[in-house]
Amino acid sequence: MKSKIPVDDLRDLIVLQFGSQADLAKKIGSDEPRVSRGIKNQSPKFMAKLIRAGLKVDTLLRDPKKDTNISLQEKIKKLNEKIIVLENMCKQKDNLIEHQNKLIDKYSGLLDKQSAAKK
């Protein structure tokens, strides 16, 4: 194992999965003081026992900073794409509004001419 898992995180995972360190000690055929030392030292042999006992250590081995950065980068990329799409939609709406205003001016001018001709 290249890096140690934070002791508190490992203890929390053990308590969540087995209920207590004593229950884990019974499951792996050891006593509680040895388990406590094993958690602190995290030797490859002890970690292999944990894995064989069914502890999901891989959830603690992932680097949350890398996961977070990757997911944040993906979210930022998606947001940038949405911004581009929304900007294009706004430009199209602005063009449509400008076109409608020109039509309104044109037709209001025609109405004014027609109403002046009728008088």
Residue frames as a rotation matrix with the C-alpha (Angstrom) as fourth column:
MET 1
0.590 0.808 0.000 0.00
0.808 -0.590 0.000 0.00
0.000 0.000 -1.000 0.00
LYS 2
-0.139 -0.706 0.694 1.51
0.695 -0.569 -0.440 3.29
0.706 0.421 0.570 -1.06
SER 3
-0.618 -0.025 0.786 -0.20
-0.349 -0.887 -0.303 5.70
0.705 -0.461 0.539 1.29
LYS 4
-0.879 0.305 -0.367 -1.82
0.474 0.478 -0.739 5.31
-0.050 -0.824 -0.564 4.64
ILE 5
-0.037 0.945 0.326 -5.48
0.493 -0.266 0.828 5.90
0.869 0.191 -0.456 5.13
PRO 6
-0.441 -0.057 0.896 -6.28
-0.602 -0.721 -0.342 8.50
0.666 -0.690 0.283 7.79
VAL 7
-0.967 -0.050 -0.250 -6.81
0.134 0.735 -0.665 6.59
0.217 -0.676 -0.704 11.04
ASP 8
-0.619 0.783 -0.059 -10.10
-0.327 -0.325 -0.887 8.29
-0.714 -0.531 0.457 11.86
ASP 9
-0.076 0.584 -0.808 -11.49
-0.997 -0.045 0.062 7.51
0.000 0.810 0.586 8.40
LEU 10
-0.559 -0.201 -0.804 -10.49
-0.330 0.944 -0.007 3.86
0.761 0.262 -0.594 8.69
ARG 11
-0.973 0.224 -0.058 -12.04
0.132 0.334 -0.933 3.59
-0.190 -0.916 -0.355 12.17
ASP 12
-0.367 0.884 -0.291 -15.26
-0.695 -0.468 -0.546 5.20
-0.619 0.002 0.786 10.95
LEU 13
-0.130 0.275 -0.953 -15.47
-0.883 0.406 0.237 2.75
0.452 0.872 0.190 8.05
ILE 14
-0.830 -0.222 -0.512 -14.88
0.003 0.916 -0.402 -0.20
0.558 -0.335 -0.760 10.40
VAL 15
-0.828 0.561 -0.012 -17.58
-0.044 -0.085 -0.995 1.00
-0.560 -0.823 0.095 12.79
LEU 16
-0.183 0.790 -0.585 -20.00
-0.922 -0.344 -0.176 1.55
-0.340 0.508 0.792 9.91
GLN 17
-0.097 0.105 -0.990 -19.40
-0.752 0.644 0.141 -1.86
0.652 0.758 0.016 8.42
PHE 18
-0.444 -0.185 -0.877 -18.83
0.205 0.932 -0.300 -4.07
0.872 -0.313 -0.376 11.47
GLY 19
0.650 0.749 -0.130 -20.41
0.339 -0.132 0.932 -2.13
0.681 -0.649 -0.340 14.34
SER 20
0.863 -0.450 0.229 -17.25
-0.448 -0.476 0.757 -1.86
-0.232 -0.756 -0.613 16.43
GLN 21
0.012 -0.945 -0.326 -13.56
-0.920 0.118 -0.374 -2.68
0.392 0.305 -0.868 16.48
ALA 22
-0.429 -0.122 0.895 -14.31
-0.671 0.707 -0.225 -5.58
-0.605 -0.697 -0.385 18.83
ASP 23
0.605 0.720 0.340 -16.70
-0.237 0.571 -0.786 -7.10
-0.760 0.395 0.516 16.29
LEU 24
0.700 -0.450 -0.555 -14.05
-0.632 -0.027 -0.775 -6.77
0.333 0.893 -0.304 13.59
ALA 25
-0.324 -0.871 0.370 -11.47
-0.945 0.283 -0.162 -8.38
0.037 -0.402 -0.915 15.90
LYS 26
-0.034 0.396 0.918 -13.77
-0.390 0.840 -0.377 -11.38
-0.920 -0.371 0.126 16.39
LYS 27
0.875 0.461 -0.149 -14.35
-0.287 0.245 -0.926 -11.65
-0.391 0.853 0.346 12.66
ILE 28
0.535 -0.738 -0.411 -10.65
-0.590 0.022 -0.807 -11.71
0.604 0.675 -0.424 11.76
GLY 29
0.762 -0.186 -0.620 -9.69
0.430 0.862 0.270 -13.89
0.484 -0.472 0.737 14.76
SER 30
-0.406 -0.885 0.229 -7.73
0.413 -0.401 -0.817 -11.29
0.815 -0.237 0.528 16.67
ASP 31
-0.020 0.397 -0.918 -8.10
0.980 -0.175 -0.097 -9.19
-0.199 -0.901 -0.386 19.78
GLU 32
0.835 0.531 0.143 -9.10
0.549 -0.818 -0.169 -5.54
0.027 0.220 -0.975 20.01
PRO 33
0.528 -0.688 -0.497 -5.67
-0.120 -0.641 0.758 -4.12
-0.840 -0.341 -0.421 20.99
ARG 34
-0.439 -0.694 0.571 -4.10
0.479 0.356 0.802 -5.77
-0.760 0.626 0.176 17.92
VAL 35
0.196 0.595 0.780 -6.81
0.979 -0.169 -0.117 -4.34
0.062 0.786 -0.615 15.72
SER 36
0.915 0.143 -0.376 -6.22
0.231 -0.953 0.198 -0.90
-0.330 -0.268 -0.905 17.21
ARG 37
0.030 -0.980 -0.197 -2.47
-0.096 -0.199 0.975 -1.17
-0.995 -0.011 -0.100 16.53
GLY 38
-0.380 -0.132 0.915 -3.18
0.790 0.469 0.396 -2.49
-0.481 0.873 -0.074 13.06
ILE 39
0.667 0.680 0.304 -5.37
0.745 -0.592 -0.309 0.51
-0.030 0.433 -0.901 12.30
LYS 40
0.761 -0.431 -0.485 -2.59
-0.175 -0.856 0.486 2.85
-0.625 -0.285 -0.727 13.39
ASN 41
-0.222 -0.967 0.122 0.25
-0.179 0.164 0.970 0.99
-0.958 0.194 -0.210 11.58
GLN 42
0.675 0.637 -0.372 -1.72
-0.507 0.034 -0.861 -0.24
-0.536 0.770 0.346 8.53
SER 43
-0.486 -0.844 0.227 0.72
-0.456 0.467 0.757 -2.96
-0.745 0.264 -0.612 7.58
PRO 44
-0.481 0.285 -0.829 0.06
-0.827 0.165 0.537 -4.76
0.290 0.944 0.157 4.29
LYS 45
-0.874 0.123 -0.470 -0.73
0.201 0.972 -0.119 -7.96
0.442 -0.198 -0.875 6.21
PHE 46
-0.686 0.641 -0.345 -3.33
0.321 -0.159 -0.934 -6.22
-0.654 -0.751 -0.096 8.40
MET 47
-0.380 0.540 -0.751 -4.88
-0.743 -0.662 -0.101 -4.43
-0.552 0.520 0.653 5.45
ALA 48
-0.697 0.107 -0.709 -5.13
-0.478 0.667 0.571 -7.73
0.534 0.737 -0.414 3.59
LYS 49
-0.857 0.411 -0.311 -7.01
0.514 0.644 -0.567 -9.17
-0.032 -0.646 -0.763 6.60
LEU 50
-0.495 0.689 -0.529 -9.41
-0.155 -0.669 -0.727 -6.23
-0.855 -0.278 0.438 6.50
ILE 51
-0.429 0.295 -0.854 -10.05
-0.902 -0.191 0.388 -6.74
-0.048 0.936 0.348 2.81
ARG 52
-0.816 0.112 -0.567 -10.60
-0.034 0.970 0.240 -10.48
0.576 0.215 -0.788 3.29
ALA 53
-0.774 0.549 -0.315 -13.03
0.464 0.154 -0.872 -9.68
-0.431 -0.821 -0.374 6.12
GLY 54
-0.034 0.803 0.594 -15.03
0.995 -0.031 0.099 -7.64
0.098 0.595 -0.798 3.61
LEU 55
0.193 0.045 -0.980 -14.03
0.408 -0.912 0.038 -4.08
-0.892 -0.408 -0.194 4.50
LYS 56
0.644 0.119 0.756 -14.36
0.761 -0.204 -0.616 -1.84
0.081 0.972 -0.222 1.45
VAL 57
0.124 -0.738 -0.663 -11.03
0.579 -0.489 0.652 -0.05
-0.806 -0.465 0.366 1.80
ASP 58
-0.492 -0.371 0.787 -10.96
0.870 -0.200 0.450 1.07
-0.010 0.907 0.422 -1.84
THR 59
0.536 0.746 0.395 -13.52
0.711 -0.651 0.264 3.77
0.454 0.139 -0.880 -1.04
LEU 60
0.858 -0.265 -0.440 -10.96
0.182 -0.644 0.743 5.40
-0.480 -0.717 -0.505 1.24
LEU 61
-0.040 -0.967 0.252 -8.00
0.661 0.164 0.733 4.96
-0.750 0.196 0.632 -1.12
ARG 62
0.251 0.174 0.952 -9.36
0.907 -0.387 -0.168 7.22
0.339 0.906 -0.255 -3.86
ASP 63
-0.774 -0.551 -0.313 -7.94
0.614 -0.773 -0.157 10.69
-0.156 -0.314 0.937 -3.84
PRO 64
0.202 0.966 -0.163 -10.95
0.865 -0.254 -0.432 12.93
-0.459 -0.054 -0.887 -3.19
LYS 65
-0.007 -0.255 -0.967 -9.07
-0.117 -0.960 0.254 16.00
-0.993 0.115 -0.023 -4.41
LYS 66
-0.932 -0.350 -0.095 -8.52
-0.146 0.121 0.982 14.46
-0.332 0.929 -0.164 -7.83
ASP 67
-0.504 0.823 0.262 -12.10
0.863 0.492 0.113 13.21
-0.036 0.283 -0.958 -8.01
THR 68
0.277 0.624 -0.731 -13.38
0.597 -0.708 -0.379 16.60
-0.753 -0.331 -0.568 -6.98
ASN 69
-0.343 -0.483 -0.806 -11.17
-0.300 -0.757 0.581 18.45
-0.890 0.440 0.115 -9.46
ILE 70
-0.975 -0.004 0.221 -12.17
0.196 0.445 0.874 16.18
-0.102 0.895 -0.433 -12.32
SER 71
-0.190 0.980 0.064 -15.86
0.979 0.194 -0.068 16.45
-0.079 0.050 -0.996 -11.54
LEU 72
0.227 0.230 -0.946 -15.58
0.319 -0.936 -0.151 20.21
-0.920 -0.268 -0.285 -11.08
GLN 73
-0.715 -0.541 -0.443 -13.79
-0.260 -0.383 0.887 20.54
-0.650 0.749 0.133 -14.41
GLU 74
-0.799 0.488 0.351 -16.54
0.592 0.536 0.602 18.53
0.106 0.689 -0.717 -16.10
LYS 75
0.162 0.892 -0.422 -19.22
0.898 -0.311 -0.313 20.68
-0.410 -0.328 -0.851 -14.47
ILE 76
-0.071 -0.266 -0.961 -17.44
-0.042 -0.962 0.269 23.86
-0.997 0.059 0.058 -15.53
LYS 77
-0.955 -0.295 0.021 -17.15
-0.012 0.109 0.994 22.55
-0.295 0.949 -0.107 -19.09
LYS 78
-0.436 0.872 0.222 -20.87
0.893 0.388 0.228 21.72
0.112 0.298 -0.948 -19.18
LEU 79
0.282 0.532 -0.799 -21.76
0.636 -0.727 -0.260 25.12
-0.719 -0.435 -0.543 -17.74
ASN 80
-0.499 -0.535 -0.682 -19.61
-0.187 -0.702 0.687 26.87
-0.846 0.470 0.250 -20.33
GLU 81
-0.932 0.212 0.295 -21.38
0.358 0.400 0.843 24.93
0.060 0.891 -0.449 -23.07
LYS 82
-0.008 0.983 -0.181 -24.76
0.992 -0.015 -0.124 25.93
-0.125 -0.181 -0.975 -21.63
ILE 83
0.043 -0.048 -0.998 -23.65
0.245 -0.968 0.057 29.56
-0.969 -0.247 -0.029 -21.47
ILE 84
-0.886 -0.412 -0.212 -22.68
-0.118 -0.242 0.963 29.47
-0.448 0.879 0.166 -25.15
VAL 85
-0.636 0.726 0.262 -26.05
0.730 0.456 0.509 27.95
0.250 0.515 -0.820 -26.08
LEU 86
0.216 0.757 -0.617 -27.93
0.882 -0.422 -0.209 30.52
-0.418 -0.499 -0.759 -23.98
GLU 87
-0.338 -0.404 -0.850 -25.93
0.005 -0.904 0.427 33.40
-0.941 0.140 0.308 -25.48
ASN 88
-0.992 0.000 0.128 -26.84
0.127 0.118 0.985 32.18
-0.015 0.993 -0.117 -28.95
MET 89
-0.238 0.971 -0.035 -30.50
0.958 0.241 0.155 31.95
0.158 0.003 -0.987 -27.94
CYS 90
0.144 0.245 -0.959 -30.36
0.551 -0.825 -0.127 35.50
-0.822 -0.510 -0.254 -26.57
LYS 91
-0.749 -0.465 -0.472 -28.82
-0.139 -0.585 0.799 36.76
-0.648 0.664 0.373 -29.81
GLN 92
-0.826 0.502 0.256 -31.54
0.482 0.392 0.784 35.03
0.293 0.771 -0.566 -31.81
LYS 93
0.086 0.889 -0.449 -34.24
0.983 -0.149 -0.107 36.51
-0.162 -0.433 -0.887 -29.56
ASP 94
-0.171 -0.219 -0.961 -32.68
0.207 -0.961 0.182 39.96
-0.963 -0.167 0.210 -29.87
ASN 95
-0.978 -0.191 -0.078 -32.70
-0.047 -0.161 0.986 39.61
-0.201 0.968 0.149 -33.65
LEU 96
-0.487 0.869 0.087 -36.32
0.807 0.410 0.425 38.46
0.334 0.277 -0.901 -33.54
ILE 97
0.164 0.530 -0.832 -37.33
0.792 -0.574 -0.210 41.37
-0.589 -0.624 -0.514 -31.30
GLU 98
-0.540 -0.437 -0.719 -35.54
-0.055 -0.835 0.548 43.82
-0.840 0.335 0.427 -33.58
HIS 99
-0.960 0.228 0.162 -37.29
0.215 0.231 0.949 42.34
0.179 0.946 -0.270 -36.61
GLN 100
-0.143 0.963 -0.228 -40.68
0.983 0.166 0.085 42.52
0.120 -0.211 -0.970 -34.84
ASN 101
-0.021 0.085 -0.996 -40.07
0.466 -0.881 -0.085 46.17
-0.884 -0.466 -0.021 -33.89
LYS 102
-0.885 -0.322 -0.337 -39.31
-0.150 -0.489 0.860 46.99
-0.442 0.811 0.384 -37.53
LEU 103
-0.711 0.688 0.149 -42.52
0.566 0.433 0.702 45.24
0.418 0.583 -0.697 -38.61
ILE 104
0.048 0.734 -0.677 -44.53
0.939 -0.265 -0.221 47.11
-0.342 -0.625 -0.702 -35.96
ASP 105
-0.360 -0.250 -0.899 -43.07
0.067 -0.968 0.242 50.45
-0.930 0.027 0.365 -37.14
LYS 106
-0.999 -0.040 -0.021 -43.80
-0.021 -0.002 1.000 49.54
-0.040 0.999 0.001 -40.77
TYR 107
-0.457 0.889 -0.021 -47.39
0.770 0.407 0.492 48.48
0.446 0.209 -0.870 -40.11
SER 108
0.039 0.463 -0.886 -48.10
0.780 -0.568 -0.262 51.36
-0.624 -0.681 -0.383 -37.76
GLY 109
-0.702 -0.335 -0.629 -46.86
-0.123 -0.812 0.570 53.70
-0.702 0.477 0.529 -40.51
LEU 110
-0.905 0.418 0.082 -49.22
0.217 0.287 0.933 51.99
0.367 0.862 -0.350 -42.97
LEU 111
-0.146 0.883 -0.447 -52.12
0.988 0.155 -0.016 52.28
0.055 -0.444 -0.894 -40.50
ASP 112
-0.239 -0.007 -0.971 -51.37
0.384 -0.919 -0.088 55.96
-0.892 -0.394 0.222 -40.02
LYS 113
-0.945 -0.143 -0.295 -51.43
-0.209 -0.432 0.878 56.50
-0.253 0.891 0.378 -43.81
GLN 114
-0.670 0.742 -0.017 -54.69
0.543 0.506 0.670 54.56
0.506 0.440 -0.742 -44.15
SER 115
0.005 0.691 -0.723 -56.39
0.956 -0.215 -0.199 56.40
-0.293 -0.690 -0.662 -41.32
ALA 116
-0.463 -0.210 -0.861 -55.19
0.059 -0.977 0.207 59.77
-0.884 0.045 0.465 -42.72
ALA 117
-0.994 0.097 -0.044 -56.49
-0.046 -0.019 0.999 58.83
0.096 0.995 0.023 -46.19
LYS 118
-0.398 0.903 -0.164 -59.93
0.856 0.430 0.287 57.95
0.330 -0.026 -0.944 -44.82
LYS 119
-0.072 0.368 -0.927 -60.31
0.693 -0.651 -0.312 61.31
-0.718 -0.665 -0.208 -43.15
